[in-house]
Amino acid sequence: INFMYLLEGMPAPDHATIARFISLHFSACAKAPQHNYLFLTKNPERFVDLQNNGKLIVADNMWYGASATNEDQLELAEKTFSDLNCQTKTFLSIEPILEDITVSEYWDYYMAAHYVDWVIVGAETGHRRDKVIPKRDWIRSITSDCYDESIPVFMKSSLANIWRNPLVQEFPKELLR
């Protein structure tokens, strides 16, 4: 739930402007329930703020995700998702995967507590000099843990050369309508 102004010289938006922007988009989504909506942020605390203010829409077609490319982001997602209504559909985007997050204490708790309904995994793309190439074992650990908890996994095409098997590309049943 982040947006940026692309016009140079525009002032940074204030809290009220952001709130209006989000409200406007949620209203538009509510008017078109035949579509699925995935909201992804690096600041998942905003979902809790919206929920606490009665503005977070809870429906099978409204999915709220957090980026977790490392242990710090995973901790933030775990703490945030634990504060959401249990009916809220959540997903974790581990893209780009920068480290083995399954060794984190938060990963085991996150999985056992069922704070997430879907996991998306992908590698860093582009030609950055210090680009992180994930290890196959990291991906295998995520996939295995998700299977143990009956959480669907979607591997992005950026993992094809690393995974070397057909990519796992599962969707939650609520998104298959």
MARBALUM-983106 format. One record per residue: residue in three letters; y, x, z of N, C-alpha, C in turn. Coordinates in Angstrom, 2 decimals. Each point is the difference from the previous one (the first is absolute). Layout:
# residues N
[atom 'Ala'; [Y; X; Z]; [Y; X; Z]; [Y; X; Z]] ...
***
This chain:
# residues 177
[atom 'Ile'; [-1.16; 0.86; 0.00]; [1.16; -0.86; 0.00]; [1.22; 0.90; 0.00]] [atom 'Asn'; [0.00; 0.89; -0.89]; [1.15; 0.88; -0.16]; [0.53; -0.19; -1.41]] [atom 'Phe'; [1.25; 0.18; -0.15]; [0.59; -0.02; -1.33]; [1.15; 0.99; 0.02]] [atom 'Met'; [0.39; 0.43; -1.16]; [1.11; 0.94; -0.02]; [1.00; -0.42; -1.04]] [atom 'Tyr'; [1.21; 0.33; 0.27]; [1.06; -0.23; -0.97]; [-0.03; 1.15; -0.99]] [atom 'Leu'; [-0.01; -0.31; -1.26]; [-0.04; 1.03; -1.01]; [1.38; 0.34; -0.55]] [atom 'Leu'; [0.98; -0.74; 0.43]; [1.35; 0.26; -0.46]; [0.66; 1.02; 0.90]] [atom 'Glu'; [0.37; 1.12; -0.59]; [0.62; 1.06; 0.77]; [1.31; -0.50; 0.60]] [atom 'Gly'; [0.23; 0.38; 1.23]; [1.25; -0.37; 0.64]; [-0.09; -1.30; 0.79]] [atom 'Met'; [-1.10; -0.74; -0.13]; [-0.15; -1.24; 0.77]; [-0.26; 0.38; 1.45]] [atom 'Pro'; [0.56; -0.73; 0.93]; [-0.28; 0.30; 1.40]; [-1.45; -0.39; 0.34]] [atom 'Ala'; [-0.55; 0.65; 0.99]; [-1.35; -0.34; 0.45]; [0.00; -1.42; 0.53]] [atom 'Pro'; [-1.04; -0.77; -0.27]; [-0.02; -1.38; 0.46]; [-0.11; -0.09; 1.52]] [atom 'Asp'; [0.66; -0.98; 0.58]; [-0.10; -0.21; 1.43]; [-1.20; -0.89; 0.30]] [atom 'His'; [-0.29; -0.17; 1.28]; [-1.16; -0.76; 0.43]; [0.02; -1.43; -0.53]] [atom 'Ala'; [1.16; -0.63; 0.02]; [0.12; -1.39; -0.47]; [-0.30; -0.10; -1.50]] [atom 'Thr'; [0.44; 0.97; -0.76]; [-0.27; 0.00; -1.45]; [-1.49; 0.14; -0.25]] [atom 'Ile'; [-0.64; 0.90; 0.71]; [-1.45; 0.19; -0.15]; [-0.74; -1.27; 0.39]] [atom 'Ala'; [0.40; -0.61; 1.10]; [-0.65; -1.24; 0.46]; [0.14; -1.11; -1.04]] [atom 'Arg'; [1.17; -0.13; -0.61]; [0.20; -1.01; -1.05]; [-0.87; 0.29; -1.22]] [atom 'Phe'; [-0.07; 1.26; -0.36]; [-0.82; 0.43; -1.14]; [-1.47; -0.38; 0.23]] [atom 'Ile'; [-0.52; 0.32; 1.16]; [-1.39; -0.30; 0.33]; [-0.23; -1.50; 0.04]] [atom 'Ser'; [0.91; -0.72; 0.63]; [-0.12; -1.46; 0.09]; [-0.02; -0.64; -1.38]] [atom 'Leu'; [0.86; 0.46; -0.87]; [0.06; -0.51; -1.37]; [-1.33; 0.23; -0.73]] [atom 'His'; [-0.56; 1.18; 0.14]; [-1.27; 0.29; -0.66]; [-1.16; -0.78; 0.60]] [atom 'Phe'; [-0.05; -0.12; 1.31]; [-1.06; -0.79; 0.63]; [0.09; -1.46; -0.44]] [atom 'Ser'; [1.20; -0.53; -0.10]; [0.18; -1.39; -0.45]; [-0.54; -0.18; -1.41]] [atom 'Ala'; [0.31; 0.95; -0.88]; [-0.50; -0.07; -1.38]; [-1.53; 0.05; -0.02]] [atom 'Cys'; [-0.59; 0.83; 0.82]; [-1.46; 0.11; 0.06]; [-0.63; -1.30; 0.51]] [atom 'Ala'; [0.62; -0.59; 0.99]; [-0.52; -1.26; 0.56]; [0.01; -1.12; -1.03]] [atom 'Lys'; [0.92; 0.06; -0.96]; [0.10; -1.03; -1.04]; [-1.01; 0.20; -1.12]] [atom 'Ala'; [-0.72; 1.11; 0.02]; [-0.99; 0.28; -1.05]; [-1.32; 0.44; 0.64]] [atom 'Pro'; [-0.65; -0.91; 0.72]; [-1.21; 0.37; 0.75]; [-1.21; 0.32; -0.89]] [atom 'Gln'; [0.11; -0.23; -1.30]; [-1.11; 0.32; -0.89]; [-0.13; 1.51; -0.22]] [atom 'His'; [1.00; 0.77; 0.40]; [-0.03; 1.45; -0.15]; [-0.33; 0.68; 1.32]] [atom 'Asn'; [-0.49; 1.23; -0.10]; [-0.21; 0.84; 1.17]; [1.16; 0.97; 0.13]] [atom 'Tyr'; [0.40; 0.28; 1.24]; [1.13; 0.89; 0.25]; [-0.43; 1.11; 0.95]] [atom 'Leu'; [0.25; 1.22; -0.41]; [-0.30; 1.17; 0.82]; [1.31; 0.68; 0.35]] [atom 'Phe'; [0.30; 0.08; 1.27]; [1.21; 0.66; 0.48]; [-0.42; 1.29; 0.69]] [atom 'Leu'; [0.47; 1.11; -0.52]; [-0.38; 1.32; 0.52]; [1.25; 0.72; 0.49]] [atom 'Thr'; [-0.10; 0.61; 1.16]; [1.14; 0.70; 0.57]; [-0.45; 1.23; 0.77]] [atom 'Lys'; [0.91; 0.94; 0.14]; [-0.21; 1.14; 0.90]; [0.56; -0.33; 1.38]] [atom 'Asn'; [0.61; -1.17; 0.13]; [0.62; -0.44; 1.25]; [-0.60; -1.33; 0.44]] [atom 'Pro'; [-1.28; 0.00; 0.39]; [-0.65; -1.27; 0.32]; [0.55; -0.72; 1.23]] [atom 'Glu'; [0.83; 0.68; 0.78]; [0.61; -0.68; 1.15]; [0.81; -1.21; -0.45]] [atom 'Arg'; [0.49; 0.05; -1.24]; [0.80; -1.10; -0.52]; [-0.83; -1.30; -0.04]] [atom 'Phe'; [-1.30; 0.12; -0.26]; [-0.86; -1.19; -0.02]; [-0.01; -0.68; 1.37]] [atom 'Val'; [-0.08; 0.79; 1.04]; [0.00; -0.56; 1.36]; [1.34; -0.65; 0.29]] [atom 'Asp'; [1.10; 0.65; -0.39]; [1.33; -0.59; 0.18]; [0.10; -1.34; -0.72]] [atom 'Leu'; [-0.49; -0.05; -1.23]; [0.02; -1.25; -0.76]; [-0.85; -1.07; 0.68]] [atom 'Gln'; [-1.18; 0.40; 0.47]; [-0.87; -0.94; 0.71]; [0.69; -0.54; 1.25]] [atom 'Asn'; [0.59; 0.89; 0.78]; [0.65; -0.41; 1.25]; [1.20; -0.90; -0.23]] [atom 'Asn'; [0.57; 0.06; -1.21]; [1.13; -0.86; -0.35]; [-0.43; -1.21; -0.82]] [atom 'Gly'; [-1.31; -0.23; -0.09]; [-0.52; -1.16; -0.71]; [0.16; 0.06; -1.51]] [atom 'Lys'; [0.13; 1.18; -0.56]; [0.25; 0.12; -1.44]; [-1.16; 0.59; -0.78]] [atom 'Leu'; [-1.04; 0.46; 0.67]; [-1.16; 0.57; -0.69]; [-0.94; -1.14; -0.39]] [atom 'Ile'; [-0.25; -0.13; -1.29]; [-0.87; -1.08; -0.48]; [-1.45; 0.45; 0.13]] [atom 'Val'; [-0.81; -0.81; 0.68]; [-1.41; 0.29; 0.15]; [-0.77; -0.96; -0.89]] [atom 'Ala'; [-0.62; 0.55; -1.05]; [-0.77; -0.80; -0.96]; [-0.99; 0.93; -0.68]] [atom 'Asp'; [-1.07; -0.58; -0.55]; [-1.03; 0.81; -0.66]; [0.53; 0.79; -1.18]] [atom 'Asn'; [1.09; -0.42; -0.59]; [0.54; 0.69; -1.18]; [1.14; 0.97; 0.34]] [atom 'Met'; [0.31; 0.15; 1.27]; [1.07; 0.90; 0.44]; [-0.64; 1.15; 0.80]] [atom 'Trp'; [0.06; 1.19; -0.55]; [-0.63; 1.17; 0.60]; [1.05; 1.03; 0.37]] [atom 'Tyr'; [-0.14; 0.57; 1.20]; [0.98; 0.94; 0.53]; [-0.68; 1.34; 0.23]] [atom 'Gly'; [0.53; 1.03; -0.65]; [-0.63; 1.30; 0.07]; [0.90; 1.09; 0.53]] [atom 'Ala'; [-0.65; 1.02; 0.50]; [0.70; 1.18; 0.50]; [-0.56; 1.24; -0.69]] [atom 'Ser'; [0.88; 0.92; -0.33]; [-0.42; 1.29; -0.54]; [-0.48; 0.87; 1.15]] [atom 'Ala'; [-1.12; 0.66; -0.20]; [-0.53; 0.91; 1.02]; [-0.60; 1.21; -0.71]] [atom 'Thr'; [0.85; 0.94; -0.34]; [-0.47; 1.18; -0.71]; [-0.38; 1.14; 0.95]] [atom 'Asn'; [0.34; -0.19; 1.28]; [-0.30; 1.02; 1.00]; [-0.18; -0.68; 1.37]] [atom 'Glu'; [-0.33; 0.80; 0.99]; [-0.30; -0.55; 1.33]; [1.20; -0.70; 0.64]] [atom 'Asp'; [1.20; 0.53; -0.17]; [1.18; -0.62; 0.59]; [0.23; -1.40; -0.56]] [atom 'Gln'; [-0.13; -0.14; -1.32]; [0.18; -1.32; -0.61]; [-1.13; -0.95; 0.39]] [atom 'Leu'; [-1.20; 0.54; 0.17]; [-1.13; -0.83; 0.44]; [0.26; -0.54; 1.41]] [atom 'Glu'; [0.52; 0.85; 0.88]; [0.32; -0.42; 1.36]; [1.03; -1.13; -0.03]] [atom 'Leu'; [1.03; 0.15; -0.81]; [1.04; -1.02; -0.10]; [-0.59; -1.32; -0.52]] [atom 'Ala'; [-0.84; 0.08; -1.02]; [-0.62; -1.20; -0.56]; [-0.89; -0.68; 1.04]] [atom 'Glu'; [-0.79; 0.78; 0.71]; [-0.90; -0.57; 1.01]; [0.79; -0.71; 1.09]] [atom 'Lys'; [1.04; 0.63; 0.49]; [0.81; -0.62; 1.06]; [0.69; -1.26; -0.50]] [atom 'Thr'; [0.46; 0.04; -1.24]; [0.70; -1.15; -0.56]; [-0.95; -1.16; -0.29]] [atom 'Phe'; [-1.10; 0.28; -0.68]; [-0.94; -1.07; -0.35]; [-0.62; -0.63; 1.24]] [atom 'Ser'; [-0.09; 0.75; 1.09]; [-0.54; -0.58; 1.23]; [0.92; -1.06; 0.57]] [atom 'Asp'; [1.28; 0.02; -0.40]; [0.98; -0.98; 0.49]; [0.15; -1.20; -0.92]] [atom 'Leu'; [-0.70; -0.01; -1.13]; [0.11; -1.12; -0.93]; [-0.98; -1.10; 0.35]] [atom 'Asn'; [0.35; -1.21; -0.37]; [-0.87; -1.16; 0.14]; [-1.34; 0.32; -0.64]] [atom 'Cys'; [-1.09; -0.38; 0.65]; [-1.32; 0.35; -0.51]; [-0.31; -0.66; -1.34]] [atom 'Gln'; [0.74; -1.01; -0.40]; [-0.21; -0.66; -1.29]; [0.73; 0.70; -1.15]] [atom 'Thr'; [0.85; 0.96; 0.32]; [0.76; 0.72; -1.02]; [-0.94; 0.90; -0.79]] [atom 'Lys'; [0.07; -0.07; -1.32]; [-0.82; 0.83; -0.88]; [0.66; 1.37; -0.13]] [atom 'Thr'; [-0.75; 1.05; 0.33]; [0.57; 1.34; 0.00]; [-0.83; 0.96; -0.84]] [atom 'Phe'; [0.67; 1.01; -0.52]; [-0.71; 1.05; -0.71]; [0.63; 1.35; 0.30]] [atom 'Leu'; [-0.80; 1.02; -0.18]; [0.43; 1.36; 0.23]; [-0.05; 0.74; -1.33]] [atom 'Ser'; [1.10; 0.61; -0.37]; [0.07; 0.78; -1.23]; [-0.03; 1.48; 0.36]] [atom 'Ile'; [-1.12; 0.62; -0.25]; [-0.15; 1.43; 0.28]; [0.20; 0.71; -1.34]] [atom 'Glu'; [1.25; 0.02; -0.40]; [0.35; 0.57; -1.30]; [1.41; 0.57; 0.06]] [atom 'Pro'; [0.14; 1.24; -0.28]; [-1.08; 0.94; -0.29]; [-0.67; 0.46; 1.30]] [atom 'Ile'; [-1.29; 0.18; -0.06]; [-0.72; 0.50; 1.17]; [0.31; 1.49; 0.14]] [atom 'Leu'; [0.61; 0.36; 1.12]; [0.47; 1.37; 0.21]; [-0.83; 0.79; 1.00]] [atom 'Glu'; [-0.82; -0.71; 0.75]; [-0.85; 0.66; 1.00]; [-1.14; -0.95; 0.36]] [atom 'Asp'; [-0.97; 0.53; 0.71]; [-1.12; -0.84; 0.43]; [0.44; -0.83; 1.20]] [atom 'Ile'; [0.44; -1.22; -0.26]; [0.49; -0.83; 1.11]; [-1.13; -0.59; 0.84]] [atom 'Thr'; [-1.23; 0.09; -0.48]; [-1.11; -0.57; 0.77]; [-0.32; 0.82; 1.25]] [atom 'Val'; [0.54; 1.21; 0.11]; [-0.22; 0.80; 1.21]; [0.99; -0.36; 1.09]] [atom 'Ser'; [0.97; -0.84; -0.32]; [1.01; -0.42; 0.97]; [-0.59; -0.99; 1.00]] [atom 'Glu'; [0.46; 0.09; 1.23]; [-0.42; -0.97; 1.02]; [0.41; -1.41; -0.39]] [atom 'Tyr'; [1.09; -0.11; -0.77]; [0.49; -1.32; -0.40]; [-0.90; -0.65; -1.04]] [atom 'Trp'; [-0.65; 0.80; -0.82]; [-0.87; -0.55; -1.05]; [-1.14; -0.80; 0.62]] [atom 'Asp'; [-0.72; 0.58; 0.94]; [-1.13; -0.69; 0.62]; [0.45; -1.29; 0.68]] [atom 'Tyr'; [1.10; 0.07; 0.71]; [0.53; -1.19; 0.67]; [0.41; -1.05; -1.01]] [atom 'Tyr'; [0.67; 0.44; -1.04]; [0.48; -0.88; -1.08]; [-1.16; -0.76; -0.63]] [atom 'Met'; [-1.07; 0.74; -0.31]; [-1.17; -0.61; -0.63]; [-0.70; -0.97; 0.97]] [atom 'Ala'; [-0.23; 0.43; 1.21]; [-0.72; -0.82; 0.97]; [0.77; -1.27; 0.36]] [atom 'Ala'; [1.31; 0.08; 0.01]; [0.83; -1.15; 0.38]; [0.22; -0.97; -1.16]] [atom 'His'; [-0.43; 0.39; -1.19]; [0.16; -0.85; -1.20]; [1.45; -0.41; -0.24]] [atom 'Tyr'; [0.89; 0.99; 0.09]; [1.42; -0.27; -0.26]; [0.32; -0.06; -1.48]] [atom 'Val'; [-0.96; 0.34; -0.84]; [0.27; 0.06; -1.43]; [-1.09; -0.76; -0.76]] [atom 'Asp'; [0.43; -0.70; -1.07]; [-0.91; -0.81; -0.79]; [-0.37; 0.65; -1.33]] [atom 'Trp'; [0.67; 1.09; -0.35]; [-0.25; 0.64; -1.28]; [0.56; 1.42; 0.06]] [atom 'Val'; [-0.67; 0.95; -0.65]; [0.47; 1.37; -0.05]; [0.08; 0.45; -1.45]] [atom 'Ile'; [1.13; 0.57; -0.37]; [0.23; 0.55; -1.33]; [0.15; 1.51; 0.16]] [atom 'Val'; [-0.71; 0.76; -0.84]; [0.03; 1.46; 0.11]; [0.36; 0.60; -1.36]] [atom 'Gly'; [0.86; 1.00; 0.00]; [0.37; 0.67; -1.24]; [0.44; 1.43; 0.26]] [atom 'Ala'; [-0.03; 0.80; -1.06]; [0.42; 1.40; 0.08]; [1.44; 0.14; -0.46]] [atom 'Glu'; [0.60; 1.09; 0.38]; [1.33; 0.34; -0.46]; [-0.05; 0.26; -1.51]] [atom 'Thr'; [0.97; -0.52; -0.71]; [0.07; 0.23; -1.44]; [1.20; 0.88; -0.31]] [atom 'Gly'; [0.10; 0.42; -1.23]; [1.12; 0.83; -0.38]; [-0.37; 1.48; 0.05]] [atom 'His'; [1.00; 0.84; -0.15]; [-0.23; 1.43; -0.13]; [0.75; 0.81; 1.06]] [atom 'Arg'; [0.18; -0.58; 1.16]; [0.70; 0.71; 1.08]; [-0.77; 1.27; 0.35]] [atom 'Arg'; [0.71; 1.07; 0.22]; [-0.63; 1.31; 0.25]; [-0.96; -0.03; 1.19]] [atom 'Asp'; [0.37; -0.66; 1.08]; [-0.84; -0.03; 1.21]; [-0.80; -1.29; 0.11]] [atom 'Lys'; [-0.32; -0.58; -1.12]; [-0.73; -1.27; -0.03]; [-1.31; 0.12; 0.79]] [atom 'Val'; [-0.28; -1.02; 0.80]; [-1.22; -0.04; 0.80]; [-1.11; -0.66; -0.82]] [atom 'Ile'; [-1.09; 0.70; -0.17]; [-1.18; -0.56; -0.65]; [-0.96; -0.40; 1.11]] [atom 'Pro'; [-0.25; -1.30; 0.17]; [-0.86; -0.42; 1.12]; [-1.44; 0.48; -0.19]] [atom 'Lys'; [-0.65; 0.24; 1.10]; [-1.41; 0.39; -0.03]; [-0.85; -1.26; -0.16]] [atom 'Arg'; [-1.09; 0.13; -0.70]; [-0.90; -1.13; -0.23]; [-0.51; -0.56; 1.34]] [atom 'Asp'; [-0.22; 0.88; 0.97]; [-0.47; -0.45; 1.32]; [1.00; -0.92; 0.69]] [atom 'Trp'; [1.30; 0.23; -0.22]; [1.02; -0.88; 0.60]; [-0.18; -1.41; -0.55]] [atom 'Ile'; [-0.18; -0.09; -1.29]; [-0.14; -1.31; -0.65]; [-1.30; -0.65; 0.44]] [atom 'Arg'; [-1.07; 0.79; 0.06]; [-1.30; -0.53; 0.43]; [0.08; -0.54; 1.43]] [atom 'Ser'; [0.70; 0.70; 0.88]; [0.13; -0.45; 1.39]; [0.75; -1.33; 0.09]] [atom 'Ile'; [1.08; -0.12; -0.74]; [0.76; -1.25; 0.00]; [-0.87; -1.13; -0.51]] [atom 'Thr'; [-0.65; 0.22; -1.12]; [-0.84; -1.04; -0.61]; [-1.14; -0.39; 0.92]] [atom 'Ser'; [-0.67; 0.96; 0.58]; [-1.12; -0.27; 0.90]; [0.44; -0.80; 1.22]] [atom 'Asp'; [1.11; 0.41; 0.61]; [0.50; -0.71; 1.17]; [0.40; -1.44; -0.34]] [atom 'Cys'; [0.60; -0.17; -1.17]; [0.38; -1.35; -0.42]; [-1.23; -0.86; -0.24]] [atom 'Tyr'; [-1.01; 0.57; -0.64]; [-1.25; -0.76; -0.21]; [-0.62; -0.40; 1.32]] [atom 'Asp'; [0.01; 0.90; 0.97]; [-0.56; -0.31; 1.33]; [0.69; -1.19; 0.64]] [atom 'Glu'; [1.29; -0.20; -0.31]; [0.77; -1.09; 0.58]; [0.22; -1.16; -0.96]] [atom 'Ser'; [-0.69; 0.02; -1.16]; [0.11; -1.05; -1.03]; [1.44; -0.17; -0.51]] [atom 'Ile'; [0.67; 1.12; -0.19]; [1.37; 0.00; -0.52]; [-0.06; 0.47; -1.45]] [atom 'Pro'; [0.47; -0.82; -0.95]; [-0.03; 0.44; -1.40]; [0.90; 1.21; -0.24]] [atom 'Val'; [-0.44; 0.83; -0.94]; [0.71; 1.23; -0.36]; [0.33; -0.04; -1.48]] [atom 'Phe'; [1.20; 0.44; -0.33]; [0.41; 0.12; -1.39]; [0.43; 1.43; -0.24]] [atom 'Met'; [-0.75; 0.71; -0.85]; [0.35; 1.38; -0.36]; [0.85; -0.03; -1.26]] [atom 'Lys'; [1.15; 0.63; 0.06]; [0.89; 0.08; -1.17]; [-0.58; 1.00; -1.00]] [atom 'Ser'; [0.40; -0.15; -1.24]; [-0.54; 0.84; -1.08]; [0.32; 1.48; 0.20]] [atom 'Ser'; [0.99; 0.30; 0.83]; [0.35; 1.40; 0.28]; [-1.12; 0.75; 0.72]] [atom 'Leu'; [-1.01; -0.72; 0.48]; [-1.13; 0.63; 0.70]; [-1.19; 0.27; -0.92]] [atom 'Ala'; [0.08; -0.40; -1.25]; [-1.16; 0.07; -0.91]; [-0.60; 1.39; -0.10]] [atom 'Asn'; [0.79; 1.02; -0.17]; [-0.54; 1.36; -0.14]; [-0.54; 0.56; 1.31]] [atom 'Ile'; [0.48; -0.51; 1.11]; [-0.45; 0.47; 1.31]; [-1.27; -0.73; 0.41]] [atom 'Trp'; [-0.03; -1.30; -0.20]; [-1.11; -0.84; 0.45]; [-1.24; 0.22; -0.88]] [atom 'Arg'; [0.19; 0.14; -1.29]; [-1.04; 0.30; -0.98]; [-1.04; -1.10; -0.17]] [atom 'Asn'; [0.01; -1.00; 0.78]; [-0.88; -1.17; -0.15]; [0.87; -1.14; -0.48]] [atom 'Pro'; [-0.60; -1.12; -0.39]; [0.86; -1.16; -0.31]; [0.88; -0.31; 1.21]] [atom 'Leu'; [1.27; -0.23; -0.25]; [0.93; -0.28; 1.08]; [-0.33; -1.32; 0.67]] [atom 'Val'; [0.12; -0.04; 1.30]; [-0.16; -1.24; 0.76]; [1.33; -0.74; -0.14]] [atom 'Gln'; [-0.04; -1.20; -0.55]; [1.24; -0.76; -0.20]; [-0.22; -1.44; 0.44]] [atom 'Glu'; [-0.05; -0.16; 1.31]; [-0.24; -1.31; 0.61]; [1.29; -0.67; 0.39]] [atom 'Phe'; [-0.03; -1.32; -0.06]; [1.14; -0.82; 0.43]; [-0.47; -0.93; 1.12]] [atom 'Pro'; [0.87; -0.32; 0.93]; [-0.34; -1.04; 1.00]; [-0.21; -1.33; -0.72]] [atom 'Lys'; [-0.89; -0.81; 0.52]; [-0.32; -1.28; -0.66]; [1.23; -0.91; -0.16]] [atom 'Glu'; [0.94; 0.11; 0.93]; [1.20; -0.84; -0.08]; [0.87; 0.33; -1.24]] [atom 'Leu'; [-0.13; 1.22; -0.50]; [0.78; 0.38; -1.18]; [-0.72; -0.37; -1.30]] [atom 'Leu'; [-1.23; -0.41; 0.09]; [-0.79; -0.37; -1.18]; [-0.04; -1.50; -0.13]] [atom 'Arg'; [1.11; -0.57; -0.38]; [0.05; -1.45; -0.14]; [0.62; -0.39; -1.30]] 
***
